[in-house]
Amino acid sequence: MQRVTPNWRTSTYTGTENCVEVADNAPAKVMVRDTKARSRGVLAVRPTAWAAFVAFAKVG
């Protein structure tokens, strides 16, 4: 399997200093990290779980 370099991006709804970054360009996982503490680690979830979270967040 070829390794994919994360393509980190932030939400267009918040400032870059108050947000999380998301990399969803890998087929098997979506990665999330804190913009202010990038070195503290990455949360990786399956794309279906991320899609469910985003749908839930849009409702709230």
C-alpha positions as CSV (number, residue, x, y, z in Angstrom):
1,M,0.0,0.0,0.0
2,Q,1.3,3.4,-0.9
3,R,1.6,6.0,1.9
4,V,-0.4,9.2,1.4
5,T,0.9,12.5,2.7
6,P,-1.9,14.2,4.7
7,N,-3.5,17.2,3.0
8,W,-4.3,19.3,6.1
9,R,-7.1,21.9,5.9
10,T,-9.1,24.0,8.4
11,S,-12.8,24.9,8.4
12,T,-13.8,27.9,6.3
13,Y,-16.2,28.9,9.1
14,T,-13.6,29.6,11.8
15,G,-10.2,31.2,12.1
16,T,-7.1,29.0,11.7
17,E,-6.1,29.7,15.3
18,N,-9.3,28.4,16.8
19,C,-9.9,25.2,15.0
20,V,-9.0,21.6,14.2
21,E,-7.4,20.5,11.0
22,V,-8.7,17.6,8.9
23,A,-6.9,15.5,6.3
24,D,-9.4,13.4,4.4
25,N,-7.3,12.5,1.3
26,A,-6.4,8.9,2.5
27,P,-8.9,6.3,1.4
28,A,-9.0,4.4,4.7
29,K,-9.0,7.1,7.3
30,V,-9.7,10.7,8.1
31,M,-7.2,12.4,10.4
32,V,-8.0,15.2,12.8
33,R,-5.5,17.3,14.8
34,D,-5.6,20.4,17.0
35,T,-4.4,23.5,15.2
36,K,-2.8,24.9,18.3
37,A,-1.1,21.7,19.4
38,R,-0.2,19.9,16.2
39,S,2.6,17.9,17.9
40,R,0.2,16.4,20.5
41,G,-1.0,13.7,18.1
42,V,-3.6,12.8,15.5
43,L,-7.0,11.2,15.8
44,A,-7.7,8.8,12.9
45,V,-11.2,7.6,12.2
46,R,-12.9,5.7,9.4
47,P,-14.5,7.8,6.6
48,T,-18.0,6.5,7.5
49,A,-17.6,7.6,11.1
50,W,-16.4,11.0,10.1
51,A,-19.3,11.4,7.7
52,A,-21.7,10.5,10.5
53,F,-20.0,13.0,12.8
54,V,-20.2,15.8,10.2
55,A,-23.9,15.1,9.5
56,F,-24.6,15.2,13.3
57,A,-22.6,18.5,13.7
58,K,-24.6,20.2,10.9
59,V,-27.9,19.4,12.6
60,G,-26.7,20.9,15.9
